[in-house]
Amino acid sequence: ILCGRCGERMTVRYHSREGRLWPEYVCQRDGIEHARPLCQRVPGAGIDQAIGELLVEAVSPMALEVALSVQQELQHRIDEADRLRQKQVERAQYEADLARRRYMRVDPDNRLVADSLEAEWNSKLRNLSEAQQERERQREQDRKVLSEPHRAAILALATDFPALWRDPKTPDRERKRMIRLLLEDITLLRGEQITLHIRFKGGATKTLTLRLPLNSWQLRQTNPDVVKEIDQLLDQYTYPQIAAILNQRGLRSGAGKAFTSRFIANIQRSYSLTLRYDRLRKAGMLTVEEMAAALGICRQRVTVWNRHGLIKGHAYNNKNDCLYEPPGENPPRKAQGIKLSQRALIKVVSQRIEEVQCEA
């Protein structure tokens, strides 16, 4: 691995995270030798994956081509060996014919020469028979070598590399060995993107461009759609209510956890969402002091009247502190001798009676 800025070799660091080792390529030669800042550092997980896919893509047709070449080479060698054995048979046949002619021309009365030529003829015939048998035996073996199962085994070489590379049982050190056999070097340059200049053995080159991996906080970031939903819910609900609504809908945070009141508050601050208090004030709601002044009562009585339904308050925090709707033209007033619960009940009953009369 070479640095795309200074050309020096980069080193690899491994970080343990979630039970796995994650590589990081670092150019630190100047830092080691001259105490200078790191030239560049590049996260390696995406790089390793991209290199692996490139090798699988590049090696598969190469492996198929090599497999076919091997098959053709085997056939060529077998044919060449058969031609040589055929020449040996022809030579043995020639020597046997020559020995026969010599024997046929000898004087029968010269038994010593005749016996010698006969023995030579028999020897040449044995050599011819052995050469013919050897050729047939080798041809039978060659037919087995080039049988359909063997052809299929040769063609299967094209799929061995992808299967081996993607096998989770293959150790990383074996993958590194395969990379060293196939690649000359890789140059990394980190900018807005990660650029890889890859040089294969033999001179072929390839350039890849990868997106920079997200930081850990970005990986755990809450979905923007959920943030938008929280912004809308703040118009009507408090933090605990919003958390309950989101959990009921099956939504989860960026870390995959259920929502809580504290998490909703963090989202509101992180994304500068308008506070529920400010939303209610913008809608014309009154504080407890303003409501007390408008009704001519104390702050405590405002809370009591809100609890009994004489006025309408809207909670804006986890403590159930409220802002109140303006009392309007006919605000509630003090009524000595009548309990608050009875005042609310009378109001409801009167409404019910009016509705019945209208229907009649």
FENZIDA-V263640 format. One record per residue. N is the residue number from 0. SS is DSSP state (helix for helix, strand for strand, loop for the rest). PHI is phi in whole degrees, 0 to 359 (NA if undefined). NEAR is the number of other ideal C-beta (glycine too) atoms within 8 Angstrom. Layout:
[[N | SS | PHI | NEAR] [N | SS | PHI | NEAR]]
This chain:
[[0 | loop | NA | 10] [1 | strand | 249 | 11] [2 | strand | 280 | 14] [3 | loop | 282 | 10] [4 | loop | 261 | 8] [5 | loop | 250 | 8] [6 | loop | 84 | 5] [7 | loop | 283 | 10] [8 | strand | 286 | 7] [9 | loop | 262 | 12] [10 | strand | 256 | 8] [11 | strand | 244 | 10] [12 | strand | 245 | 8] [13 | strand | 240 | 8] [14 | strand | 246 | 7] [15 | strand | 273 | 7] [16 | strand | 211 | 6] [17 | loop | 57 | 3] [18 | loop | 77 | 4] [19 | strand | 233 | 6] [20 | strand | 260 | 6] [21 | strand | 248 | 11] [22 | strand | 279 | 12] [23 | strand | 216 | 12] [24 | strand | 266 | 14] [25 | strand | 231 | 12] [26 | strand | 260 | 15] [27 | loop | 231 | 9] [28 | helix | 299 | 10] [29 | helix | 295 | 11] [30 | helix | 294 | 11] [31 | helix | 285 | 5] [32 | helix | 275 | 5] [33 | helix | 232 | 5] [34 | loop | 57 | 3] [35 | loop | 262 | 5] [36 | loop | 298 | 4] [37 | loop | 300 | 8] [38 | loop | 294 | 12] [39 | strand | 195 | 12] [40 | strand | 224 | 9] [41 | strand | 230 | 12] [42 | strand | 299 | 11] [43 | loop | 259 | 11] [44 | helix | 298 | 9] [45 | helix | 293 | 11] [46 | helix | 294 | 15] [47 | helix | 299 | 9] [48 | helix | 294 | 8] [49 | helix | 295 | 11] [50 | helix | 296 | 13] [51 | helix | 299 | 11] [52 | helix | 294 | 8] [53 | helix | 296 | 11] [54 | helix | 296 | 14] [55 | helix | 298 | 12] [56 | helix | 293 | 7] [57 | helix | 280 | 11] [58 | helix | 280 | 11] [59 | helix | 301 | 12] [60 | helix | 294 | 8] [61 | helix | 297 | 8] [62 | helix | 295 | 13] [63 | helix | 296 | 10] [64 | helix | 297 | 8] [65 | helix | 296 | 9] [66 | helix | 298 | 13] [67 | helix | 294 | 9] [68 | helix | 296 | 8] [69 | helix | 298 | 10] [70 | helix | 296 | 12] [71 | helix | 295 | 8] [72 | helix | 296 | 8] [73 | helix | 298 | 10] [74 | helix | 298 | 9] [75 | helix | 297 | 8] [76 | helix | 293 | 8] [77 | helix | 295 | 11] [78 | helix | 296 | 8] [79 | helix | 295 | 8] [80 | helix | 295 | 10] [81 | helix | 293 | 12] [82 | helix | 295 | 8] [83 | helix | 295 | 8] [84 | helix | 293 | 12] [85 | helix | 295 | 9] [86 | helix | 295 | 8] [87 | helix | 295 | 11] [88 | helix | 295 | 12] [89 | helix | 297 | 8] [90 | helix | 294 | 9] [91 | helix | 296 | 14] [92 | helix | 295 | 9] [93 | helix | 298 | 8] [94 | helix | 294 | 11] [95 | helix | 292 | 13] [96 | helix | 296 | 8] [97 | helix | 296 | 9] [98 | helix | 295 | 14] [99 | helix | 294 | 9] [100 | helix | 296 | 8] [101 | helix | 299 | 11] [102 | helix | 293 | 12] [103 | helix | 289 | 6] [104 | helix | 269 | 5] [105 | loop | 286 | 10] [106 | loop | 288 | 6] [107 | loop | 301 | 6] [108 | loop | 288 | 4] [109 | loop | 271 | 8] [110 | helix | 294 | 7] [111 | helix | 296 | 6] [112 | helix | 291 | 9] [113 | helix | 297 | 12] [114 | helix | 296 | 8] [115 | helix | 294 | 8] [116 | helix | 292 | 12] [117 | helix | 293 | 9] [118 | helix | 296 | 8] [119 | helix | 295 | 11] [120 | helix | 297 | 13] [121 | helix | 298 | 8] [122 | helix | 296 | 9] [123 | helix | 294 | 13] [124 | helix | 295 | 10] [125 | helix | 295 | 8] [126 | helix | 299 | 11] [127 | helix | 297 | 13] [128 | helix | 296 | 8] [129 | helix | 295 | 9] [130 | helix | 296 | 13] [131 | helix | 294 | 10] [132 | helix | 295 | 8] [133 | helix | 297 | 10] [134 | helix | 295 | 13] [135 | helix | 295 | 8] [136 | helix | 295 | 8] [137 | helix | 294 | 11] [138 | helix | 295 | 9] [139 | helix | 294 | 8] [140 | helix | 295 | 8] [141 | helix | 296 | 11] [142 | helix | 297 | 8] [143 | helix | 291 | 8] [144 | helix | 297 | 9] [145 | loop | 261 | 11] [146 | loop | 289 | 8] [147 | helix | 300 | 5] [148 | helix | 301 | 6] [149 | helix | 289 | 10] [150 | helix | 297 | 10] [151 | helix | 297 | 8] [152 | helix | 295 | 8] [153 | helix | 293 | 10] [154 | helix | 292 | 11] [155 | loop | 292 | 9] [156 | helix | 300 | 11] [157 | helix | 294 | 11] [158 | helix | 259 | 9] [159 | helix | 295 | 9] [160 | helix | 295 | 13] [161 | helix | 302 | 10] [162 | helix | 295 | 8] [163 | helix | 292 | 10] [164 | helix | 293 | 12] [165 | helix | 273 | 8] [166 | loop | 292 | 7] [167 | loop | 297 | 4] [168 | loop | 279 | 4] [169 | loop | 288 | 8] [170 | loop | 295 | 6] [171 | helix | 298 | 5] [172 | helix | 295 | 6] [173 | helix | 289 | 9] [174 | helix | 296 | 11] [175 | helix | 297 | 8] [176 | helix | 296 | 8] [177 | helix | 296 | 12] [178 | helix | 297 | 10] [179 | helix | 296 | 7] [180 | helix | 286 | 6] [181 | helix | 255 | 10] [182 | strand | 246 | 12] [183 | strand | 276 | 5] [184 | strand | 195 | 7] [185 | strand | 227 | 11] [186 | strand | 252 | 11] [187 | strand | 251 | 16] [188 | strand | 222 | 10] [189 | strand | 259 | 10] [190 | loop | 224 | 6] [191 | loop | 292 | 3] [192 | strand | 227 | 8] [193 | strand | 259 | 14] [194 | strand | 252 | 13] [195 | strand | 243 | 14] [196 | strand | 255 | 11] [197 | strand | 251 | 12] [198 | strand | 242 | 11] [199 | strand | 278 | 12] [200 | loop | 298 | 6] [201 | loop | 103 | 4] [202 | loop | 109 | 5] [203 | loop | 296 | 6] [204 | strand | 233 | 8] [205 | strand | 207 | 9] [206 | strand | 242 | 8] [207 | strand | 239 | 9] [208 | strand | 235 | 7] [209 | strand | 239 | 11] [210 | strand | 285 | 6] [211 | loop | 294 | 9] [212 | loop | 294 | 7] [213 | loop | 288 | 6] [214 | loop | 290 | 6] [215 | helix | 299 | 6] [216 | helix | 292 | 6] [217 | helix | 288 | 7] [218 | helix | 294 | 8] [219 | loop | 262 | 8] [220 | loop | 288 | 7] [221 | loop | 291 | 8] [222 | loop | 304 | 7] [223 | helix | 303 | 6] [224 | helix | 295 | 6] [225 | helix | 292 | 11] [226 | helix | 299 | 12] [227 | helix | 297 | 8] [228 | helix | 295 | 10] [229 | helix | 298 | 14] [230 | helix | 300 | 10] [231 | helix | 288 | 7] [232 | helix | 291 | 12] [233 | loop | 297 | 14] [234 | loop | 292 | 6] [235 | loop | 237 | 4] [236 | loop | 227 | 8] [237 | loop | 271 | 10] [238 | helix | 302 | 12] [239 | helix | 299 | 8] [240 | helix | 293 | 9] [241 | helix | 296 | 14] [242 | helix | 300 | 14] [243 | helix | 296 | 8] [244 | helix | 296 | 10] [245 | helix | 295 | 13] [246 | helix | 295 | 10] [247 | helix | 295 | 6] [248 | loop | 281 | 6] [249 | loop | 83 | 5] [250 | loop | 278 | 8] [251 | loop | 224 | 7] [252 | loop | 287 | 11] [253 | loop | 298 | 8] [254 | loop | 272 | 5] [255 | loop | 82 | 5] [256 | loop | 256 | 7] [257 | loop | 288 | 7] [258 | loop | 281 | 12] [259 | loop | 231 | 7] [260 | helix | 300 | 9] [261 | helix | 295 | 7] [262 | helix | 294 | 11] [263 | helix | 298 | 13] [264 | helix | 296 | 9] [265 | helix | 296 | 8] [266 | helix | 299 | 12] [267 | helix | 299 | 12] [268 | helix | 287 | 7] [269 | helix | 296 | 6] [270 | loop | 258 | 8] [271 | loop | 53 | 4] [272 | loop | 286 | 10] [273 | loop | 296 | 7] [274 | loop | 297 | 9] [275 | helix | 298 | 12] [276 | helix | 302 | 9] [277 | helix | 293 | 8] [278 | helix | 296 | 11] [279 | helix | 293 | 11] [280 | helix | 295 | 9] [281 | helix | 294 | 6] [282 | loop | 280 | 6] [283 | loop | 98 | 7] [284 | loop | 289 | 11] [285 | strand | 254 | 11] [286 | loop | 285 | 8] [287 | helix | 297 | 11] [288 | helix | 295 | 7] [289 | helix | 295 | 9] [290 | helix | 292 | 13] [291 | helix | 298 | 13] [292 | helix | 293 | 7] [293 | helix | 292 | 10] [294 | helix | 264 | 14] [295 | loop | 71 | 5] [296 | loop | 230 | 8] [297 | loop | 276 | 6] [298 | helix | 299 | 8] [299 | helix | 297 | 6] [300 | helix | 291 | 10] [301 | helix | 300 | 15] [302 | helix | 296 | 9] [303 | helix | 295 | 9] [304 | helix | 297 | 13] [305 | helix | 295 | 13] [306 | helix | 294 | 6] [307 | loop | 264 | 10] [308 | loop | 85 | 7] [309 | loop | 285 | 9] [310 | loop | 231 | 14] [311 | loop | 246 | 7] [312 | strand | 247 | 9] [313 | strand | 236 | 10] [314 | strand | 293 | 8] [315 | loop | 235 | 11] [316 | loop | 210 | 10] [317 | loop | 288 | 7] [318 | loop | 272 | 4] [319 | loop | 67 | 6] [320 | loop | 292 | 6] [321 | strand | 234 | 10] [322 | strand | 249 | 11] [323 | strand | 240 | 16] [324 | loop | 289 | 10] [325 | loop | 305 | 8] [326 | loop | 293 | 9] [327 | loop | 82 | 5] [328 | loop | 283 | 3] [329 | loop | 236 | 3] [330 | loop | 287 | 9] [331 | loop | 292 | 8] [332 | loop | 230 | 5] [333 | loop | 295 | 4] [334 | loop | 225 | 6] [335 | loop | 291 | 4] [336 | loop | 88 | 3] [337 | loop | 241 | 7] [338 | loop | 291 | 5] [339 | helix | 297 | 10] [340 | helix | 297 | 7] [341 | helix | 288 | 8] [342 | helix | 296 | 13] [343 | helix | 293 | 11] [344 | helix | 292 | 8] [345 | helix | 300 | 8] [346 | helix | 297 | 8] [347 | helix | 294 | 8] [348 | helix | 296 | 8] [349 | helix | 298 | 8] [350 | helix | 297 | 8] [351 | helix | 294 | 8] [352 | helix | 294 | 8] [353 | helix | 298 | 8] [354 | helix | 295 | 8] [355 | helix | 294 | 8] [356 | helix | 296 | 7] [357 | helix | 293 | 6] [358 | helix | 292 | 5] [359 | loop | 291 | 4]]
